[in-house]
Amino acid sequence: MYDDPSGISQGFLPDQGPRQDLSQITPSAFKMMSGISSIPSIYNRTSRSLLSLTQRRLVSPINASSLSPSRLAFSHSQYRTNMSGSAAFFEAVRNRRSVYTITSETTIPDEKIQEIITEAVKHAPSSFNSQSSRAVLLLGAEHKKLWEITLNVLKGIVPAEQLPATEGRIQGFANGHGTVLFFEDETAVTELQTKFPLYQDRFPQWSQHASGILQYIVWTALEAEGLGASLQHYNPLITPQVLSTWDLPSSWTLVAQLVFGKPSAPAGEKTFQPIEGVRFKTFGKQ
Ligand SMILES: Cc1cc2nc3c(=O)[nH]c(=O)nc-3n(C[C@H](O)[C@H](O)[C@H](O)COP(=O)(O)O)c2cc1C
């Protein structure tokens, strides 16, 4: 059980299976499967030529007219990164926390929340650019409905003595402003599996990775706007009712629920395990 007084939080830490050897996927396979034609040329460069490319950008301005749209987009992002560094990004990374005490108020208009999710869905990476992730934003009465559904499902399972704690926890989520539901479209996964059987065992795992990245972007962006959020996993228990209530395709698998609102208490204290040499190692530093 995982920070879940209800005791019903199964499925949020999937078996990761054996380690995958990414090196088996060649640039040409990637190009064929993703439809991104500019990637192989980047992947094919030796590290030396990549370095010289970066150095050229640092010393000479980009000649936009000489680049194709996709190369231009790549160059612009590289250029911006070199100019601004990662400080603003890491401020958002540090500030993102699990915030459980939230109200129905919001710090930004609902349109801005929609914009954040739209941008995140659009720009989050996915394996072979399969774009398998889906998101649903529930606000107001629809948000409350989700937590009613969840409580009703849990009532049929949770032992009587644990029910008050479960009710309290679910009420805490219902008190929020909204919930983002994250799904993966299994159609995208099976299409890739059928087309490229050599990698079929990898696609389900990569699909979950893609969802995790999307969840993280939305979570971090909402908190950067002053909202507080926590990530919940009442799937698969609530999945059938979620799909039927909001008339969603049966090929969508519910992966996570990000519940958010205006924080009325700060996140709890967080402890950190040692990083240097334990959780992070460096070899060959110059
Ligand atoms: C993959 C994943 C699954 C998680 N599942 C849950 C969950 O089911 N319920 C919950 O309350 N928090 C969940 N969390 C939040 C973690 O408990 C939390 O991120 C961690 O304790 C660190 O705290 P922080 O988010 O404040 O940095 C999950 C986080 C991740 C990354």
The ligand as an SDF file (V2000), in Angstrom:
LIG
                    3D

 31 33  0  0  0  0  0  0  0  0999 V2000
    4.5210    6.7100  -10.7030 C   0  0  0  0  0  0  0  0  0  0  0  0
    3.9880    7.4100   -9.4730 C   0  0  0  0  0  0  0  0  0  0  0  0
    2.8950    6.9010   -8.8300 C   0  0  0  0  0  0  0  0  0  0  0  0
    2.3390    7.5610   -7.7300 C   0  0  0  0  0  0  0  0  0  0  0  0
    1.1860    7.1030   -7.1810 N   0  0  0  0  0  0  0  0  0  0  0  0
    0.6070    7.7930   -6.1770 C   0  0  0  0  0  0  0  0  0  0  0  0
   -0.6510    7.3770   -5.6730 C   0  0  0  0  0  0  0  0  0  0  0  0
   -1.2490    6.3960   -6.1210 O   0  0  0  0  0  0  0  0  0  0  0  0
   -1.1920    8.0900   -4.6650 N   0  0  0  0  0  0  0  0  0  0  0  0
   -0.5780    9.2090   -4.1730 C   0  0  0  0  0  0  0  0  0  0  0  0
   -1.1180    9.8410   -3.2650 O   0  0  0  0  0  0  0  0  0  0  0  0
    0.6190    9.6410   -4.6480 N   0  0  0  0  0  0  0  0  0  0  0  0
    1.2160    8.9610   -5.6490 C   0  0  0  0  0  0  0  0  0  0  0  0
    2.4150    9.3990   -6.1650 N   0  0  0  0  0  0  0  0  0  0  0  0
    3.0810   10.5900   -5.5840 C   0  0  0  0  0  0  0  0  0  0  0  0
    4.3130   10.2110   -4.7600 C   0  0  0  0  0  0  0  0  0  0  0  0
    3.9260    9.6490   -3.5290 O   0  0  0  0  0  0  0  0  0  0  0  0
    5.1550   11.4580   -4.5300 C   0  0  0  0  0  0  0  0  0  0  0  0
    5.5330   11.9700   -5.7860 O   0  0  0  0  0  0  0  0  0  0  0  0
    6.4140   11.1800   -3.7160 C   0  0  0  0  0  0  0  0  0  0  0  0
    6.0920   10.8020   -2.3950 O   0  0  0  0  0  0  0  0  0  0  0  0
    7.3190   12.4070   -3.6610 C   0  0  0  0  0  0  0  0  0  0  0  0
    6.6240   13.5200   -3.1460 O   0  0  0  0  0  0  0  0  0  0  0  0
    6.4140   14.8390   -4.0050 P   0  0  0  0  0  0  0  0  0  0  0  0
    5.4700   14.5050   -5.1330 O   0  0  0  0  0  0  0  0  0  0  0  0
    5.8390   15.8460   -3.0630 O   0  0  0  0  0  0  0  0  0  0  0  0
    7.7490   15.2700   -4.5540 O   0  0  0  0  0  0  0  0  0  0  0  0
    2.9610    8.7560   -7.2460 C   0  0  0  0  0  0  0  0  0  0  0  0
    4.0830    9.2480   -7.9100 C   0  0  0  0  0  0  0  0  0  0  0  0
    4.5900    8.6000   -9.0070 C   0  0  0  0  0  0  0  0  0  0  0  0
    5.7750    9.1870   -9.7240 C   0  0  0  0  0  0  0  0  0  0  0  0
  1  2  1  0
  2  3  1  0
  2 30  2  0
  3  4  2  0
  4  5  1  0
  4 28  1  0
  5  6  2  0
  6  7  1  0
  6 13  1  0
  7  8  2  0
  7  9  1  0
  9 10  1  0
 10 11  2  0
 10 12  1  0
 12 13  2  0
 13 14  1  0
 14 15  1  0
 14 28  1  0
 15 16  1  0
 16 17  1  0
 16 18  1  0
 18 19  1  0
 18 20  1  0
 20 21  1  0
 20 22  1  0
 22 23  1  0
 23 24  1  0
 24 25  2  0
 24 26  1  0
 24 27  1  0
 28 29  2  0
 29 30  1  0
 30 31  1  0
M  END
$$$$
